[in-house]
Amino acid sequence: MSAHIDDTVSYPGARQMKMDGMELRPVTPTGGWKTWQLTGALLAGLVAAAALAALAVSHWLNNSARVITPGPLGGWYSVQLVNGQVYYGLLLEATPAYIRLGDVYYIQSYQQPNGQPGNRVVSRRKNDWHGPLEQTIPADKIMTLDAVGPQSQLARLIQQDKASPP
């Protein structure tokens, strides 16, 4: 008498193949990542990537914002540089990288005939050998930028200089 024991386990959907006395069955996952878990992980990754991209754009926009926020173009401004020099001129352009002044003046110190120190307003266009029409100043060299009052002593001195012949 011979007994045959069938030790194969079958489960729904399994394909069975027999080859030379061996039985091959496909392996099916029994746990681990389910489809909804994988979808959730991918979605969380996309949200994190979008948040990082938004943070990078926000940082870039904040760093490219205007460094100098002057008043309206065309007004007279006093510009003090980090080295102590001060220039006065009409504001022609203001960008995050530089400002451009036109009709530029500066103060020159001198000694009066009576020995007292004095200051005079000097036009770069009239007195500098190259007669510049404009001056570009890098933003990182500017310490302060102030509007010149229309009734200030400086404004009156500039008006006097403009009235005098070149």
C-alpha atoms as an extended CHARMM CRD file, in Angstrom:
* protein
*
       166  EXT
         1         1  MET       CA              0.0000000000        0.0000000000        0.0000000000  PROA      1               0.0000000000
         2         2  SER       CA              1.3330000000        3.3320000000       -0.9730000000  PROA      2               0.0000000000
         3         3  ALA       CA              0.1760000000        6.6620000000        0.2710000000  PROA      3               0.0000000000
         4         4  HSD       CA              0.6160000000        9.9390000000       -1.4960000000  PROA      4               0.0000000000
         5         5  ILE       CA              0.7740000000       13.0840000000        0.5990000000  PROA      5               0.0000000000
         6         6  ASP       CA             -0.0560000000       16.3240000000       -1.1780000000  PROA      6               0.0000000000
         7         7  ASP       CA              1.8400000000       19.0430000000        0.6560000000  PROA      7               0.0000000000
         8         8  THR       CA              1.1110000000       21.8100000000       -1.8230000000  PROA      8               0.0000000000
         9         9  VAL       CA             -0.7850000000       24.7470000000       -0.4810000000  PROA      9               0.0000000000
        10        10  SER       CA             -2.9630000000       26.5650000000       -2.8880000000  PROA      10              0.0000000000
        11        11  TYR       CA             -4.4340000000       29.9870000000       -2.5160000000  PROA      11              0.0000000000
        12        12  PRO       CA             -6.7850000000       31.9270000000       -4.7180000000  PROA      12              0.0000000000
        13        13  GLY       CA             -5.1850000000       33.4940000000       -7.7610000000  PROA      13              0.0000000000
        14        14  ALA       CA             -1.9620000000       31.4810000000       -7.5460000000  PROA      14              0.0000000000
        15        15  ARG       CA             -0.6000000000       29.9250000000      -10.6770000000  PROA      15              0.0000000000
        16        16  GLN       CA              1.0600000000       26.6320000000      -10.2610000000  PROA      16              0.0000000000
        17        17  MET       CA              3.6160000000       25.1180000000      -12.5370000000  PROA      17              0.0000000000
        18        18  LYS       CA              5.2340000000       21.7240000000      -12.2820000000  PROA      18              0.0000000000
        19        19  MET       CA              8.5910000000       21.0120000000      -13.8170000000  PROA      19              0.0000000000
        20        20  ASP       CA             10.3650000000       17.7120000000      -13.4140000000  PROA      20              0.0000000000
        21        21  GLY       CA              8.9290000000       17.0370000000      -10.0610000000  PROA      21              0.0000000000
        22        22  MET       CA              9.3340000000       20.6310000000       -8.8150000000  PROA      22              0.0000000000
        23        23  GLU       CA              6.4770000000       22.8690000000       -8.2230000000  PROA      23              0.0000000000
        24        24  LEU       CA              6.8900000000       26.6180000000       -8.7840000000  PROA      24              0.0000000000
        25        25  ARG       CA              4.4620000000       29.1200000000       -7.4190000000  PROA      25              0.0000000000
        26        26  PRO       CA              4.6830000000       32.9150000000       -7.7880000000  PROA      26              0.0000000000
        27        27  VAL       CA              5.5150000000       34.8300000000       -4.6530000000  PROA      27              0.0000000000
        28        28  THR       CA              2.8760000000       37.2740000000       -3.5890000000  PROA      28              0.0000000000
        29        29  PRO       CA              3.5060000000       40.0690000000       -1.1450000000  PROA      29              0.0000000000
        30        30  THR       CA              2.1540000000       39.4070000000        2.2820000000  PROA      30              0.0000000000
        31        31  GLY       CA              2.0980000000       42.8520000000        3.8900000000  PROA      31              0.0000000000
        32        32  GLY       CA              4.5730000000       45.7300000000        3.3970000000  PROA      32              0.0000000000
        33        33  TRP       CA              3.5990000000       48.7450000000        1.3360000000  PROA      33              0.0000000000
        34        34  LYS       CA              0.0880000000       48.7330000000        0.0810000000  PROA      34              0.0000000000
        35        35  THR       CA             -0.8730000000       50.9100000000       -2.8480000000  PROA      35              0.0000000000
        36        36  TRP       CA             -2.4990000000       53.5730000000       -0.7060000000  PROA      36              0.0000000000
        37        37  GLN       CA              0.5770000000       53.7490000000        1.5370000000  PROA      37              0.0000000000
        38        38  LEU       CA              2.8480000000       54.2500000000       -1.4520000000  PROA      38              0.0000000000
        39        39  THR       CA              0.5480000000       56.9310000000       -2.8450000000  PROA      39              0.0000000000
        40        40  GLY       CA              0.5150000000       58.6880000000        0.5270000000  PROA      40              0.0000000000
        41        41  ALA       CA              4.3060000000       58.6280000000        0.7520000000  PROA      41              0.0000000000
        42        42  LEU       CA              4.6660000000       60.0460000000       -2.7610000000  PROA      42              0.0000000000
        43        43  LEU       CA              2.1210000000       62.7550000000       -2.0070000000  PROA      43              0.0000000000
        44        44  ALA       CA              3.9370000000       63.7000000000        1.2130000000  PROA      44              0.0000000000
        45        45  GLY       CA              7.2130000000       63.8870000000       -0.7220000000  PROA      45              0.0000000000
        46        46  LEU       CA              5.6600000000       66.1640000000       -3.3440000000  PROA      46              0.0000000000
        47        47  VAL       CA              4.2260000000       68.4590000000       -0.6580000000  PROA      47              0.0000000000
        48        48  ALA       CA              7.6390000000       68.6630000000        1.0410000000  PROA      48              0.0000000000
        49        49  ALA       CA              9.3520000000       69.4470000000       -2.2890000000  PROA      49              0.0000000000
        50        50  ALA       CA              6.7870000000       72.1690000000       -3.0640000000  PROA      50              0.0000000000
        51        51  ALA       CA              7.3000000000       73.6920000000        0.4010000000  PROA      51              0.0000000000
        52        52  LEU       CA             11.0730000000       73.7600000000       -0.1140000000  PROA      52              0.0000000000
        53        53  ALA       CA             10.6470000000       75.3510000000       -3.5490000000  PROA      53              0.0000000000
        54        54  ALA       CA              8.3310000000       78.0190000000       -2.0990000000  PROA      54              0.0000000000
        55        55  LEU       CA             10.8480000000       78.7200000000        0.6640000000  PROA      55              0.0000000000
        56        56  ALA       CA             13.6680000000       79.0800000000       -1.8800000000  PROA      56              0.0000000000
        57        57  VAL       CA             11.6220000000       81.4890000000       -4.0270000000  PROA      57              0.0000000000
        58        58  SER       CA             10.6630000000       83.5250000000       -0.9590000000  PROA      58              0.0000000000
        59        59  HSD       CA             14.3060000000       83.7560000000        0.1290000000  PROA      59              0.0000000000
        60        60  TRP       CA             15.3730000000       84.7910000000       -3.3790000000  PROA      60              0.0000000000
        61        61  LEU       CA             12.6990000000       87.5040000000       -3.5760000000  PROA      61              0.0000000000
        62        62  ASN       CA             13.6380000000       88.8940000000       -0.1530000000  PROA      62              0.0000000000
        63        63  ASN       CA             17.3200000000       89.0580000000       -1.0890000000  PROA      63              0.0000000000
        64        64  SER       CA             16.6630000000       90.7120000000       -4.4310000000  PROA      64              0.0000000000
        65        65  ALA       CA             14.4710000000       93.4000000000       -2.8800000000  PROA      65              0.0000000000
        66        66  ARG       CA             15.5960000000       96.9740000000       -3.2200000000  PROA      66              0.0000000000
        67        67  VAL       CA             18.4660000000       97.7190000000       -0.8570000000  PROA      67              0.0000000000
        68        68  ILE       CA             17.9670000000      101.4610000000       -1.1170000000  PROA      68              0.0000000000
        69        69  THR       CA             14.4610000000      102.8780000000       -1.0880000000  PROA      69              0.0000000000
        70        70  PRO       CA             14.7940000000      106.5710000000       -1.8720000000  PROA      70              0.0000000000
        71        71  GLY       CA             12.0110000000      109.0150000000       -2.6020000000  PROA      71              0.0000000000
        72        72  PRO       CA             10.9470000000      110.0430000000       -6.0860000000  PROA      72              0.0000000000
        73        73  LEU       CA             13.3940000000      110.2450000000       -8.9650000000  PROA      73              0.0000000000
        74        74  GLY       CA             14.4380000000      113.7410000000      -10.0080000000  PROA      74              0.0000000000
        75        75  GLY       CA             14.7880000000      115.0970000000       -6.4630000000  PROA      75              0.0000000000
        76        76  TRP       CA             17.9820000000      116.3740000000       -4.8570000000  PROA      76              0.0000000000
        77        77  TYR       CA             19.6870000000      113.8760000000       -2.5510000000  PROA      77              0.0000000000
        78        78  SER       CA             22.6640000000      113.7850000000       -0.2310000000  PROA      78              0.0000000000
        79        79  VAL       CA             24.6540000000      110.5440000000       -0.4570000000  PROA      79              0.0000000000
        80        80  GLN       CA             27.1760000000      109.7480000000        2.2550000000  PROA      80              0.0000000000
        81        81  LEU       CA             29.6020000000      106.9890000000        1.3550000000  PROA      81              0.0000000000
        82        82  VAL       CA             31.1780000000      104.5190000000        3.7640000000  PROA      82              0.0000000000
        83        83  ASN       CA             34.5470000000      106.2960000000        3.3240000000  PROA      83              0.0000000000
        84        84  GLY       CA             33.0680000000      109.6050000000        4.5580000000  PROA      84              0.0000000000
        85        85  GLN       CA             32.7010000000      111.3860000000        1.2070000000  PROA      85              0.0000000000
        86        86  VAL       CA             29.3940000000      113.1490000000        0.6110000000  PROA      86              0.0000000000
        87        87  TYR       CA             27.8910000000      113.8770000000       -2.8050000000  PROA      87              0.0000000000
        88        88  TYR       CA             24.7730000000      115.8570000000       -3.6740000000  PROA      88              0.0000000000
        89        89  GLY       CA             22.8520000000      115.3850000000       -6.8920000000  PROA      89              0.0000000000
        90        90  LEU       CA             19.6360000000      114.7380000000       -8.7460000000  PROA      90              0.0000000000
        91        91  LEU       CA             18.5340000000      111.1270000000       -8.3470000000  PROA      91              0.0000000000
        92        92  LEU       CA             18.2620000000      109.7020000000      -11.8720000000  PROA      92              0.0000000000
        93        93  GLU       CA             18.0310000000      105.9670000000      -11.1380000000  PROA      93              0.0000000000
        94        94  ALA       CA             17.9380000000      103.6600000000       -8.1110000000  PROA      94              0.0000000000
        95        95  THR       CA             18.4080000000       99.8930000000       -8.4100000000  PROA      95              0.0000000000
        96        96  PRO       CA             19.2940000000       97.2280000000       -5.8340000000  PROA      96              0.0000000000
        97        97  ALA       CA             22.9010000000       97.3690000000       -7.0740000000  PROA      97              0.0000000000
        98        98  TYR       CA             23.5450000000      101.1130000000       -7.5070000000  PROA      98              0.0000000000
        99        99  ILE       CA             22.1710000000      104.6290000000       -7.7120000000  PROA      99              0.0000000000
       100       100  ARG       CA             22.8640000000      107.1450000000      -10.4470000000  PROA      100             0.0000000000
       101       101  LEU       CA             23.1060000000      110.8720000000       -9.7070000000  PROA      101             0.0000000000
       102       102  GLY       CA             23.1090000000      113.7360000000      -12.1910000000  PROA      102             0.0000000000
       103       103  ASP       CA             24.3820000000      117.3210000000      -11.7360000000  PROA      103             0.0000000000
       104       104  VAL       CA             26.6480000000      116.1850000000       -8.8850000000  PROA      104             0.0000000000
       105       105  TYR       CA             28.1400000000      118.5340000000       -6.2730000000  PROA      105             0.0000000000
       106       106  TYR       CA             30.3870000000      118.0570000000       -3.2760000000  PROA      106             0.0000000000
       107       107  ILE       CA             31.6360000000      120.2740000000       -0.4610000000  PROA      107             0.0000000000
       108       108  GLN       CA             35.2380000000      121.4380000000       -0.5690000000  PROA      108             0.0000000000
       109       109  SER       CA             36.9070000000      122.7530000000        2.5560000000  PROA      109             0.0000000000
       110       110  TYR       CA             39.2800000000      125.7130000000        2.2970000000  PROA      110             0.0000000000
       111       111  GLN       CA             40.8830000000      128.3580000000        4.4720000000  PROA      111             0.0000000000
       112       112  GLN       CA             39.4610000000      131.8540000000        4.2700000000  PROA      112             0.0000000000
       113       113  PRO       CA             41.8050000000      134.8800000000        4.0170000000  PROA      113             0.0000000000
       114       114  ASN       CA             41.1920000000      135.6340000000        7.7090000000  PROA      114             0.0000000000
       115       115  GLY       CA             42.4510000000      132.1230000000        8.6100000000  PROA      115             0.0000000000
       116       116  GLN       CA             39.0370000000      130.6860000000        9.4010000000  PROA      116             0.0000000000
       117       117  PRO       CA             38.0260000000      127.3770000000        7.7980000000  PROA      117             0.0000000000
       118       118  GLY       CA             35.3340000000      127.5690000000        5.1680000000  PROA      118             0.0000000000
       119       119  ASN       CA             33.3680000000      125.2940000000        2.8820000000  PROA      119             0.0000000000
       120       120  ARG       CA             32.1730000000      125.8090000000       -0.6620000000  PROA      120             0.0000000000
       121       121  VAL       CA             29.9130000000      123.8270000000       -2.9430000000  PROA      121             0.0000000000
       122       122  VAL       CA             31.7780000000      122.4890000000       -5.9590000000  PROA      122             0.0000000000
       123       123  SER       CA             30.1960000000      121.2280000000       -9.1730000000  PROA      123             0.0000000000
       124       124  ARG       CA             31.8750000000      118.1290000000      -10.5630000000  PROA      124             0.0000000000
       125       125  ARG       CA             30.7800000000      119.0160000000      -14.0820000000  PROA      125             0.0000000000
       126       126  LYS       CA             32.3900000000      122.4730000000      -13.9120000000  PROA      126             0.0000000000
       127       127  ASN       CA             35.5000000000      121.6980000000      -11.8560000000  PROA      127             0.0000000000
       128       128  ASP       CA             36.5460000000      118.0880000000      -12.4050000000  PROA      128             0.0000000000
       129       129  TRP       CA             38.8730000000      117.7310000000      -15.3870000000  PROA      129             0.0000000000
       130       130  HSD       CA             36.6380000000      115.1680000000      -17.1400000000  PROA      130             0.0000000000
       131       131  GLY       CA             33.3800000000      117.1080000000      -16.5630000000  PROA      131             0.0000000000
       132       132  PRO       CA             31.1270000000      114.1510000000      -15.6680000000  PROA      132             0.0000000000
       133       133  LEU       CA             27.4170000000      114.4940000000      -16.3550000000  PROA      133             0.0000000000
       134       134  GLU       CA             26.4290000000      111.6040000000      -14.0750000000  PROA      134             0.0000000000
       135       135  GLN       CA             27.8580000000      109.5780000000      -11.2250000000  PROA      135             0.0000000000
       136       136  THR       CA             27.0610000000      105.9370000000      -10.4930000000  PROA      136             0.0000000000
       137       137  ILE       CA             27.5290000000      104.8050000000       -6.9000000000  PROA      137             0.0000000000
       138       138  PRO       CA             27.4210000000      101.1090000000       -5.9000000000  PROA      138             0.0000000000
       139       139  ALA       CA             24.8170000000      100.3640000000       -3.2150000000  PROA      139             0.0000000000
       140       140  ASP       CA             27.3370000000       98.6360000000       -0.9570000000  PROA      140             0.0000000000
       141       141  LYS       CA             29.3700000000      101.8910000000       -0.7660000000  PROA      141             0.0000000000
       142       142  ILE       CA             26.4070000000      103.9990000000        0.4220000000  PROA      142             0.0000000000
       143       143  MET       CA             26.0210000000      104.6770000000        4.1420000000  PROA      143             0.0000000000
       144       144  THR       CA             23.0850000000      107.1040000000        3.9950000000  PROA      144             0.0000000000
       145       145  LEU       CA             20.8250000000      108.6030000000        1.3610000000  PROA      145             0.0000000000
       146       146  ASP       CA             18.8410000000      111.6860000000        2.3760000000  PROA      146             0.0000000000
       147       147  ALA       CA             16.5940000000      114.0860000000        0.4890000000  PROA      147             0.0000000000
       148       148  VAL       CA             17.8490000000      117.6820000000        0.3460000000  PROA      148             0.0000000000
       149       149  GLY       CA             15.2470000000      120.1760000000        1.4980000000  PROA      149             0.0000000000
       150       150  PRO       CA             14.2480000000      122.7490000000       -1.1620000000  PROA      150             0.0000000000
       151       151  GLN       CA             14.7990000000      125.6390000000        1.2810000000  PROA      151             0.0000000000
       152       152  SER       CA             18.0390000000      124.3060000000        2.7960000000  PROA      152             0.0000000000
       153       153  GLN       CA             21.3080000000      126.2250000000        2.7360000000  PROA      153             0.0000000000
       154       154  LEU       CA             22.7180000000      123.6170000000        0.3500000000  PROA      154             0.0000000000
       155       155  ALA       CA             19.8010000000      124.0670000000       -2.0720000000  PROA      155             0.0000000000
       156       156  ARG       CA             20.3850000000      127.8490000000       -2.0630000000  PROA      156             0.0000000000
       157       157  LEU       CA             24.1390000000      127.4010000000       -2.7110000000  PROA      157             0.0000000000
       158       158  ILE       CA             23.4250000000      125.0600000000       -5.6360000000  PROA      158             0.0000000000
       159       159  GLN       CA             20.9400000000      127.5960000000       -7.0790000000  PROA      159             0.0000000000
       160       160  GLN       CA             23.6070000000      130.3180000000       -6.8030000000  PROA      160             0.0000000000
       161       161  ASP       CA             26.1450000000      128.0970000000       -8.5690000000  PROA      161             0.0000000000
       162       162  LYS       CA             23.6990000000      127.3520000000      -11.3860000000  PROA      162             0.0000000000
       163       163  ALA       CA             23.0260000000      131.0880000000      -11.8120000000  PROA      163             0.0000000000
       164       164  SER       CA             26.7320000000      131.9070000000      -12.1550000000  PROA      164             0.0000000000
       165       165  PRO       CA             28.3970000000      131.5090000000      -15.5710000000  PROA      165             0.0000000000
       166       166  PRO       CA             30.5690000000      128.4130000000      -16.1310000000  PROA      166             0.0000000000
